[in-house]
Amino acid sequence: MKIAVVGLGHIGLPLAVQYASRGHNVLGVDVAPAIVEAINRGESPHADEQTLIDRVHGLVADGRLRATTWEDPAGVREAEVIVVIVPVVVDAERQIDFNPIDAATRDIAANLGRDALVIYETTLPVGTTRDRFGPMLATVSGMELDRDFFLAFSPERVLVGRVFADLRRYPKIVGGTSDESTRRAVEFYRSALDPGTEVTQVASAETAEMTKLAETTYRDVNIAYANELARYAARHGIDIMEVIDAANSQPYSHIHQPGVGVGGHCIPVYPHFLFNTDPELRLPPLAREINEGMAAFTVDTIEDRIGSLDGQSVLVLGVAYRGDVKEDAFSSAFRLRDELLAAGARVFAHDPYFDGEHLRNLGFEPYDLGTDEPIRVAVLQAAHAAYLELDPASLSGLELFVDGRNAVEKAPYERAGVGYVGIGR
Ligand SMILES: NC(=O)c1ccc[n+]([C@@H]2O[C@H](COP(=O)([O-])OP(=O)(O)OC[C@H]3O[C@@H](n4cnc5c(N)ncnc54)[C@H](O)[C@@H]3O)[C@@H](O)[C@H]2O)c1
């Protein structure tokens, strides 16, 4: 089968490699010439996992995989299936930005072959596949949906760094804009994923779109509940971690972890895809508000312990959105910094994954561990492994350690005469 994958990012390239590994001929399309050139040289532009790096070379050499930009889109017209995995994000005002995927859709439409099946895998607001992309594809191509071309949505549920294993592990959810589109998409995934992978057909493209938003928003709501419980525990002198561990020993309880905030491309973003377009939803926006309020709660917790932060030096440990990832997208470090600054603190940041220049570009004053610059408070924002064994003595002047991820042992801090406080413990 001839397949085109549009968007050769951290997810798109492994997908292209997966399909080519099953014997299909895959053309990848990206707007970034450096990505396209690297692939055509037989090199993976992303060093996310060894399988990806290993396979690109052989597949390109065998002629199963090649890449192009939209400057040379001829091969797209021959594709029987086109998989689209170009990001949709929210901007600083949390408005949904369709520009990159709209541009990709117009280019696909201008190069769409008769009888082709277009499958969107990018996480989308419900109705986008049918109501936004369907008409764009039809108008620009001059073809009719479900007669001349077919259209489906299938959410991508994998994690970067373990895409191939996740593709085998998680059922592939598939919903088309018609029964025929669904049938074709199910057939495609059966031949493009590894044998034995479960392909689950759902009623419509909208069902498939909502499935992805439901599973990601579930995590945001669950974390908000954990954060509410943590605040309750703090008011009542109870350790929330002991409560969650004990509660989750009952198999119907799956309470997530409280913390200083929720970051990353997905969890803080996709709830907006639900409630920006439907004001009747009450719980997801409240969960967002609770999770975004955890930075202010953390600052209040510090002030309860040491008094006003005006003029005090505070170190943010970890700017990444979570432990041991080199990724700062929608990190709660930004809100924490802003709340600390609003309280009058002098804010410094350290992150083993980012150099000083990167931290400065993100609006943080870099801090070197081991310097004499005194720090009164340190807040663990991302639980990088390097911080779990941190020697309290390496932070000169440290009076209070705030464990924003409830991840470190408090004993070394207590032994060093440094105060320790977690989120709800
Ligand atoms: N990153 C994840 O962990 C993850 C996990 C599951 C699902 N997803 C889904 O995958 C989507 C893509 O994520 P990613 O991590 O691969 O993103 P990415 O930023 O790594 O890659 C996106 C690629 O699309 C390319 N692109 C932009 N506009 C284009 C256009 N008009 N035509 C062709 N290519 C274009 C970019 O140059 C880039 O290479 C996300 O938006 C999300 O919906 C991501």
The ligand as an SDF file (V2000), in Angstrom:
LIG
                    3D

 44 48  0  0  0  0  0  0  0  0999 V2000
    4.1530   14.4020   21.6140 N   0  0  0  0  0  0  0  0  0  0  0  0
    3.4120   13.5170   22.2470 C   0  0  0  0  0  0  0  0  0  0  0  0
    3.7810   13.0050   23.3070 O   0  0  0  0  0  0  0  0  0  0  0  0
    2.0860   13.0620   21.6760 C   0  0  0  0  0  0  0  0  0  0  0  0
    1.4640   11.9290   22.2100 C   0  0  0  0  0  0  0  0  0  0  0  0
    0.2600   11.4870   21.6570 C   0  0  0  0  0  0  0  0  0  0  0  0
   -0.3150   12.1970   20.6170 C   0  0  0  0  0  0  0  0  0  0  0  0
    0.2980   13.3100   20.1160 N   0  0  0  0  0  0  0  0  0  0  0  0
   -0.3310   14.0260   19.0110 C   0  0  0  0  0  0  0  0  0  0  0  0
    0.6050   14.1780   17.9820 O   0  0  0  0  0  0  0  0  0  0  0  0
    0.6170   15.5160   17.5240 C   0  0  0  0  0  0  0  0  0  0  0  0
    1.9850   15.8260   16.9800 C   0  0  0  0  0  0  0  0  0  0  0  0
    2.9050   15.7280   18.0560 O   0  0  0  0  0  0  0  0  0  0  0  0
    4.4600   15.6640   17.8070 P   0  0  0  0  0  0  0  0  0  0  0  0
    5.0870   15.4860   19.1440 O   0  0  0  0  0  0  0  0  0  0  0  0
    4.7880   14.7020   16.7120 O   0  0  0  0  0  0  0  0  0  0  0  0
    4.7230   17.1470   17.2880 O   0  0  0  0  0  0  0  0  0  0  0  0
    6.0890   17.7300   16.7150 P   0  0  0  0  0  0  0  0  0  0  0  0
    6.0610   19.1740   16.9760 O   0  0  0  0  0  0  0  0  0  0  0  0
    7.2390   16.8780   17.1540 O   0  0  0  0  0  0  0  0  0  0  0  0
    5.9510   17.4820   15.1370 O   0  0  0  0  0  0  0  0  0  0  0  0
    5.0560   18.1260   14.3090 C   0  0  0  0  0  0  0  0  0  0  0  0
    5.6530   18.1490   12.9210 C   0  0  0  0  0  0  0  0  0  0  0  0
    4.6740   18.6920   12.0270 O   0  0  0  0  0  0  0  0  0  0  0  0
    5.3690   19.4750   11.0790 C   0  0  0  0  0  0  0  0  0  0  0  0
    4.4410   20.3730   10.4060 N   0  0  0  0  0  0  0  0  0  0  0  0
    3.9320   21.5620   10.8150 C   0  0  0  0  0  0  0  0  0  0  0  0
    3.1250   22.0810    9.8850 N   0  0  0  0  0  0  0  0  0  0  0  0
    3.1110   21.1940    8.8430 C   0  0  0  0  0  0  0  0  0  0  0  0
    2.4700   21.1740    7.5910 C   0  0  0  0  0  0  0  0  0  0  0  0
    1.6710   22.1600    7.1840 N   0  0  0  0  0  0  0  0  0  0  0  0
    2.7110   20.1210    6.7750 N   0  0  0  0  0  0  0  0  0  0  0  0
    3.5290   19.1050    7.1530 C   0  0  0  0  0  0  0  0  0  0  0  0
    4.1580   19.0780    8.3300 N   0  0  0  0  0  0  0  0  0  0  0  0
    3.9530   20.1040    9.1680 C   0  0  0  0  0  0  0  0  0  0  0  0
    6.4320   20.1740   11.9130 C   0  0  0  0  0  0  0  0  0  0  0  0
    7.4770   20.6850   11.1010 O   0  0  0  0  0  0  0  0  0  0  0  0
    6.8770   19.0410   12.8210 C   0  0  0  0  0  0  0  0  0  0  0  0
    7.9550   18.3040   12.2810 O   0  0  0  0  0  0  0  0  0  0  0  0
    0.2050   16.3200   18.7590 C   0  0  0  0  0  0  0  0  0  0  0  0
   -0.4030   17.5440   18.4210 O   0  0  0  0  0  0  0  0  0  0  0  0
   -0.7860   15.4060   19.4250 C   0  0  0  0  0  0  0  0  0  0  0  0
   -2.0800   15.6170   18.9010 O   0  0  0  0  0  0  0  0  0  0  0  0
    1.4910   13.7440   20.6320 C   0  0  0  0  0  0  0  0  0  0  0  0
  1  2  1  0
  2  3  2  0
  2  4  1  0
  4  5  1  0
  4 44  2  0
  5  6  2  0
  6  7  1  0
  7  8  2  0
  8  9  1  0
  8 44  1  0
  9 10  1  0
  9 42  1  0
 10 11  1  0
 11 12  1  0
 11 40  1  0
 12 13  1  0
 13 14  1  0
 14 15  2  0
 14 16  1  0
 14 17  1  0
 17 18  1  0
 18 19  2  0
 18 20  1  0
 18 21  1  0
 21 22  1  0
 22 23  1  0
 23 24  1  0
 23 38  1  0
 24 25  1  0
 25 26  1  0
 25 36  1  0
 26 27  1  0
 26 35  1  0
 27 28  2  0
 28 29  1  0
 29 30  1  0
 29 35  2  0
 30 31  1  0
 30 32  2  0
 32 33  1  0
 33 34  2  0
 34 35  1  0
 36 37  1  0
 36 38  1  0
 38 39  1  0
 40 41  1  0
 40 42  1  0
 42 43  1  0
M  CHG  2   8   1  16  -1
M  END
$$$$
